[in-house]
């Protein structure tokens, strides 16, 4: 309430907006009349009132202060300002008495970065590969980049003596350190120099040992079952279980195919047939999934083993007893894959030749 005094301060207070309604008429502005020239509206005012000139003290303060930035920014002005600062430090004076000009190193120092960029504009390397003409044979020499940073020096290769010191230890110990390729090359050179030894090596050559191959297949098969869920409440042949074991299934299939190809390349045909029956039992022991597309690894393994068997029957000269034994064993595999029938027909045709 206006004019009321509070007991604490003893001042008179009034409402904040008490006198505003009485002054609203004075605050109205007509925006339809643009102000074009103040001199025309008030010609009697002196020019110094419309644009007051700064005082001498203010001019002195402005001159002593920092230089103001230009109103319109230009990169050329900033580049020139920065280049003049760097040129006073880096670029030596041309005709300074008492100094000798440094030797030219092939590239003259420029006063501004802009000139340095324009200097090698014609030899600039394109950044995008589509602009490089790789059909030109001189392209690698044309765009050769020389880095000012020294690269790592090339590794110095020590010259190996052509004559290797003869190994004086046991021969079986020395052969364990050689790779299969080294052993093959060594035996091949010996048989070329001594042809009579080749017949002895053929007589003493044993059949391939399939025990390491079986151990590797057994290890990979155990990884498949270890990856399956152990809870009794979850299924071990559904899609989530397959997703957990898919990596191990792929590793098992890859190992099986690589081992079979190694035996095929060695042309031990009877060992190839033995490997087919050995690996077939491990493939049969893998899980059968609820979703049929998930059994693709299993079918591909069976198909690869059938191809190995067909190759050994076509290229190998197996005797009659081996063919009969193989036919009897293949009869038990028809339930896993119908393509086994092709191997059985091929064996029956071979047995007709012995009659």
PLY file of the C-alpha trace (Angstrom):
ply
format ascii 1.0
element vertex 355
property float x
property float y
property float z
element edge 354
property int vertex1
property int vertex2
end_header
0.00 0.00 0.00
1.41 3.39 -1.11
2.57 5.72 1.61
2.66 3.00 4.31
5.71 2.88 6.58
7.12 -0.40 7.88
8.10 -0.63 11.53
11.50 -2.15 10.70
12.96 0.38 8.24
10.70 3.37 8.67
10.79 4.09 4.90
7.85 4.84 2.73
7.12 2.29 0.03
4.79 2.24 -2.92
3.65 -0.20 -5.52
6.22 -0.84 -8.28
3.81 -0.31 -11.21
1.64 2.37 -9.73
2.59 5.19 -12.15
3.11 3.12 -15.32
-0.44 3.35 -16.69
-0.26 7.15 -16.54
2.89 7.16 -18.68
1.87 4.71 -21.35
0.83 7.50 -23.72
4.28 8.97 -23.66
6.00 5.67 -24.55
4.19 5.13 -27.86
6.34 5.17 -31.01
5.21 5.42 -34.60
7.43 2.96 -36.54
5.95 3.96 -39.93
8.13 7.09 -40.18
11.72 6.06 -41.00
14.40 8.40 -39.85
16.52 9.11 -42.87
18.61 12.11 -42.00
18.88 13.79 -38.66
20.19 16.94 -40.27
16.96 17.38 -42.23
14.82 16.88 -39.14
16.86 19.30 -37.09
18.75 21.66 -39.46
19.58 24.07 -36.68
21.83 21.60 -34.80
25.60 22.02 -35.32
27.54 19.24 -37.05
29.64 18.61 -33.93
26.48 17.60 -32.04
25.45 14.98 -34.59
28.95 13.44 -34.91
31.04 14.56 -31.94
34.78 14.63 -32.59
37.05 12.81 -30.12
39.03 14.89 -27.71
42.86 15.19 -28.03
43.30 13.00 -24.96
41.19 10.26 -26.46
43.19 10.39 -29.71
46.43 10.06 -27.75
45.10 7.03 -25.85
43.99 5.34 -29.07
47.41 5.87 -30.67
49.26 4.44 -27.68
47.01 1.35 -27.46
47.12 -1.88 -29.48
46.33 -1.74 -33.14
42.79 -2.68 -33.87
41.93 -5.51 -36.27
40.58 -4.46 -39.66
36.83 -4.49 -40.11
36.95 -6.94 -43.02
39.10 -10.02 -42.36
41.37 -11.13 -45.18
43.69 -14.16 -45.12
46.24 -12.32 -47.26
46.62 -9.60 -44.65
47.16 -12.11 -41.85
49.57 -14.15 -43.96
51.55 -11.07 -44.82
51.65 -9.97 -41.19
52.84 -13.40 -40.00
55.31 -13.80 -42.86
56.99 -10.47 -42.11
57.54 -11.61 -38.54
59.05 -14.93 -39.59
61.05 -13.39 -42.43
62.87 -11.09 -40.02
64.02 -14.14 -38.08
64.67 -16.79 -40.73
65.59 -14.90 -43.89
69.04 -13.25 -43.67
69.51 -9.81 -45.26
70.69 -9.89 -48.85
73.32 -7.13 -48.74
74.43 -7.05 -45.10
78.04 -5.89 -44.72
80.45 -8.16 -42.96
78.49 -11.34 -43.67
78.92 -14.02 -46.25
75.88 -15.54 -47.84
75.28 -19.15 -46.83
75.66 -21.80 -49.52
72.57 -22.59 -51.49
71.09 -26.00 -50.65
68.94 -26.33 -53.74
65.83 -24.61 -52.32
65.94 -20.86 -51.66
64.24 -19.61 -48.52
61.18 -17.54 -49.28
59.86 -14.66 -47.25
56.27 -15.86 -47.07
54.68 -19.30 -46.74
52.41 -18.43 -49.66
55.37 -18.20 -52.04
56.76 -21.46 -50.72
53.46 -23.18 -51.48
53.28 -21.69 -54.97
56.89 -22.68 -55.67
56.18 -26.42 -56.08
52.62 -26.16 -57.35
53.46 -27.76 -60.69
55.09 -30.77 -58.98
52.44 -31.26 -56.35
51.50 -34.92 -55.77
47.77 -35.67 -56.14
46.23 -37.10 -53.01
43.57 -39.19 -54.72
44.65 -42.38 -56.57
42.23 -41.81 -59.43
44.27 -38.75 -60.53
47.51 -40.75 -60.93
48.20 -42.25 -64.32
49.59 -45.67 -63.45
49.89 -46.59 -67.11
52.97 -44.37 -67.33
56.08 -46.37 -66.49
57.78 -43.32 -65.02
55.01 -42.73 -62.48
56.88 -44.20 -59.46
59.95 -42.08 -60.24
57.81 -39.01 -60.91
55.97 -39.13 -57.60
58.86 -40.28 -55.44
58.57 -38.68 -52.00
61.72 -37.69 -50.15
61.08 -37.32 -46.46
63.33 -35.01 -44.43
63.14 -37.50 -41.56
65.71 -40.21 -41.89
64.14 -43.62 -42.10
65.32 -46.66 -40.31
68.54 -48.01 -41.79
68.23 -51.30 -43.66
68.92 -54.41 -41.66
72.41 -55.59 -42.29
72.42 -59.13 -43.54
75.30 -61.30 -42.55
76.84 -63.40 -45.25
76.36 -67.07 -44.62
79.12 -69.43 -45.41
78.38 -71.69 -48.30
79.96 -74.64 -46.59
77.93 -75.80 -43.59
79.78 -77.54 -40.82
79.09 -81.24 -40.74
76.82 -82.40 -37.93
78.70 -84.83 -35.70
75.84 -85.93 -33.44
73.41 -88.83 -33.88
71.61 -88.79 -37.22
68.16 -89.34 -35.72
68.62 -86.29 -33.48
69.60 -84.13 -36.45
66.65 -85.22 -38.57
64.18 -84.12 -35.88
65.15 -80.49 -36.39
64.43 -80.49 -40.11
61.12 -79.55 -41.69
59.28 -82.02 -43.97
60.33 -80.00 -47.01
63.99 -80.19 -46.01
63.78 -83.93 -45.50
62.16 -84.44 -48.91
64.78 -82.31 -50.68
67.63 -84.04 -48.88
66.43 -87.54 -49.77
65.77 -86.45 -53.34
69.34 -85.19 -53.78
70.78 -88.37 -52.29
68.75 -90.60 -54.61
69.85 -88.56 -57.62
73.51 -89.06 -56.78
73.06 -92.72 -55.76
70.24 -94.36 -57.75
70.81 -97.70 -56.10
69.69 -96.27 -52.76
66.25 -95.37 -54.13
65.15 -99.00 -54.40
66.24 -99.66 -50.84
64.33 -96.62 -49.60
61.20 -97.81 -51.39
61.43 -101.20 -49.73
61.99 -99.71 -46.27
59.41 -96.93 -46.55
56.59 -97.45 -44.00
52.95 -96.54 -44.43
51.84 -93.14 -43.09
51.11 -93.08 -39.40
47.47 -92.02 -38.85
47.77 -91.70 -35.07
48.68 -87.97 -35.06
45.81 -87.28 -37.46
43.37 -89.13 -35.23
44.58 -87.27 -32.12
43.99 -83.92 -33.75
40.48 -84.88 -34.86
39.70 -86.14 -31.36
40.90 -82.87 -29.82
38.79 -80.73 -32.15
35.72 -82.91 -31.58
36.10 -82.51 -27.81
36.18 -78.72 -28.28
32.80 -78.92 -29.99
31.18 -80.66 -27.02
32.92 -78.41 -24.50
31.33 -75.38 -26.13
27.79 -76.71 -25.68
25.72 -75.55 -22.67
25.98 -77.77 -19.60
22.63 -76.93 -18.03
19.95 -79.62 -18.11
17.25 -77.01 -18.67
18.62 -75.88 -22.03
18.81 -77.81 -25.28
22.20 -78.77 -26.69
21.05 -78.95 -30.32
19.09 -75.72 -30.78
20.17 -72.54 -32.55
21.83 -70.86 -29.50
23.90 -73.98 -28.90
24.92 -74.09 -32.57
26.04 -70.46 -32.47
28.39 -71.32 -29.63
29.84 -74.37 -31.41
29.95 -73.03 -34.98
33.57 -71.88 -34.70
34.73 -75.30 -33.49
32.73 -77.05 -36.21
34.47 -74.96 -38.87
37.89 -75.78 -37.37
37.05 -79.50 -37.31
35.98 -79.48 -40.97
39.08 -77.55 -42.04
41.43 -79.96 -40.28
39.68 -83.02 -41.74
39.93 -81.71 -45.31
43.57 -80.62 -44.98
44.67 -83.98 -43.62
42.87 -85.82 -46.43
44.48 -83.62 -49.09
47.92 -84.27 -47.61
47.40 -88.02 -47.93
46.07 -87.60 -51.48
49.16 -85.62 -52.47
51.42 -88.31 -50.99
49.63 -90.95 -53.13
49.39 -93.46 -50.31
46.04 -94.73 -51.59
45.52 -97.50 -49.09
46.20 -95.06 -46.24
43.67 -92.68 -47.77
40.96 -95.38 -47.54
41.89 -96.07 -43.92
41.72 -92.37 -43.13
38.24 -92.15 -44.68
36.82 -94.76 -42.29
38.74 -93.28 -39.36
37.50 -89.72 -39.91
33.97 -90.90 -40.74
33.48 -92.16 -37.19
34.45 -88.75 -35.76
32.11 -86.89 -38.11
29.27 -89.24 -37.18
29.88 -88.44 -33.50
29.33 -84.69 -33.99
25.93 -83.26 -32.86
22.92 -83.33 -35.16
21.21 -79.93 -34.90
17.48 -79.27 -34.79
17.66 -76.74 -37.62
18.61 -78.56 -40.83
20.71 -75.73 -42.38
22.99 -75.96 -39.33
24.01 -79.49 -40.38
25.87 -78.13 -43.42
29.29 -78.73 -41.82
28.41 -82.35 -41.14
27.25 -82.96 -44.74
30.32 -81.22 -46.18
32.62 -83.46 -44.14
30.86 -86.57 -45.38
31.07 -85.35 -48.96
34.80 -84.60 -48.66
35.50 -88.09 -47.32
33.52 -89.67 -50.17
35.59 -87.68 -52.67
38.80 -88.90 -51.02
37.58 -92.47 -51.29
36.62 -92.06 -54.95
40.04 -90.57 -55.77
41.90 -93.43 -54.10
39.75 -96.04 -55.90
40.28 -94.42 -59.31
43.99 -93.60 -59.10
45.19 -96.31 -56.77
45.83 -99.91 -57.78
44.29 -101.62 -54.76
44.34 -105.39 -54.58
41.25 -107.57 -54.44
41.26 -108.13 -50.69
41.41 -104.41 -49.95
38.52 -103.73 -52.36
36.32 -106.38 -50.77
37.03 -105.13 -47.28
36.33 -101.55 -48.37
33.02 -102.57 -49.94
31.86 -104.25 -46.74
32.71 -101.21 -44.65
31.02 -98.80 -47.06
27.75 -100.70 -46.73
27.52 -99.51 -43.11
27.97 -95.87 -44.14
24.99 -95.64 -46.49
22.70 -94.59 -43.63
24.77 -91.42 -43.10
25.01 -90.39 -46.75
23.44 -91.76 -49.91
26.44 -90.69 -51.99
28.36 -93.71 -50.67
26.55 -95.77 -53.30
28.78 -94.27 -55.99
31.87 -95.68 -54.27
30.24 -99.10 -53.91
29.38 -99.21 -57.63
32.95 -98.28 -58.52
34.32 -101.09 -56.34
31.92 -103.59 -57.90
33.16 -102.61 -61.33
36.76 -103.11 -60.24
35.99 -106.52 -58.78
34.54 -107.62 -62.11
37.99 -107.19 -63.63
39.47 -109.76 -61.24
36.94 -112.41 -62.31
0 1
1 2
2 3
3 4
4 5
5 6
6 7
7 8
8 9
9 10
10 11
11 12
12 13
13 14
14 15
15 16
16 17
17 18
18 19
19 20
20 21
21 22
22 23
23 24
24 25
25 26
26 27
27 28
28 29
29 30
30 31
31 32
32 33
33 34
34 35
35 36
36 37
37 38
38 39
39 40
40 41
41 42
42 43
43 44
44 45
45 46
46 47
47 48
48 49
49 50
50 51
51 52
52 53
53 54
54 55
55 56
56 57
57 58
58 59
59 60
60 61
61 62
62 63
63 64
64 65
65 66
66 67
67 68
68 69
69 70
70 71
71 72
72 73
73 74
74 75
75 76
76 77
77 78
78 79
79 80
80 81
81 82
82 83
83 84
84 85
85 86
86 87
87 88
88 89
89 90
90 91
91 92
92 93
93 94
94 95
95 96
96 97
97 98
98 99
99 100
100 101
101 102
102 103
103 104
104 105
105 106
106 107
107 108
108 109
109 110
110 111
111 112
112 113
113 114
114 115
115 116
116 117
117 118
118 119
119 120
120 121
121 122
122 123
123 124
124 125
125 126
126 127
127 128
128 129
129 130
130 131
131 132
132 133
133 134
134 135
135 136
136 137
137 138
138 139
139 140
140 141
141 142
142 143
143 144
144 145
145 146
146 147
147 148
148 149
149 150
150 151
151 152
152 153
153 154
154 155
155 156
156 157
157 158
158 159
159 160
160 161
161 162
162 163
163 164
164 165
165 166
166 167
167 168
168 169
169 170
170 171
171 172
172 173
173 174
174 175
175 176
176 177
177 178
178 179
179 180
180 181
181 182
182 183
183 184
184 185
185 186
186 187
187 188
188 189
189 190
190 191
191 192
192 193
193 194
194 195
195 196
196 197
197 198
198 199
199 200
200 201
201 202
202 203
203 204
204 205
205 206
206 207
207 208
208 209
209 210
210 211
211 212
212 213
213 214
214 215
215 216
216 217
217 218
218 219
219 220
220 221
221 222
222 223
223 224
224 225
225 226
226 227
227 228
228 229
229 230
230 231
231 232
232 233
233 234
234 235
235 236
236 237
237 238
238 239
239 240
240 241
241 242
242 243
243 244
244 245
245 246
246 247
247 248
248 249
249 250
250 251
251 252
252 253
253 254
254 255
255 256
256 257
257 258
258 259
259 260
260 261
261 262
262 263
263 264
264 265
265 266
266 267
267 268
268 269
269 270
270 271
271 272
272 273
273 274
274 275
275 276
276 277
277 278
278 279
279 280
280 281
281 282
282 283
283 284
284 285
285 286
286 287
287 288
288 289
289 290
290 291
291 292
292 293
293 294
294 295
295 296
296 297
297 298
298 299
299 300
300 301
301 302
302 303
303 304
304 305
305 306
306 307
307 308
308 309
309 310
310 311
311 312
312 313
313 314
314 315
315 316
316 317
317 318
318 319
319 320
320 321
321 322
322 323
323 324
324 325
325 326
326 327
327 328
328 329
329 330
330 331
331 332
332 333
333 334
334 335
335 336
336 337
337 338
338 339
339 340
340 341
341 342
342 343
343 344
344 345
345 346
346 347
347 348
348 349
349 350
350 351
351 352
352 353
353 354
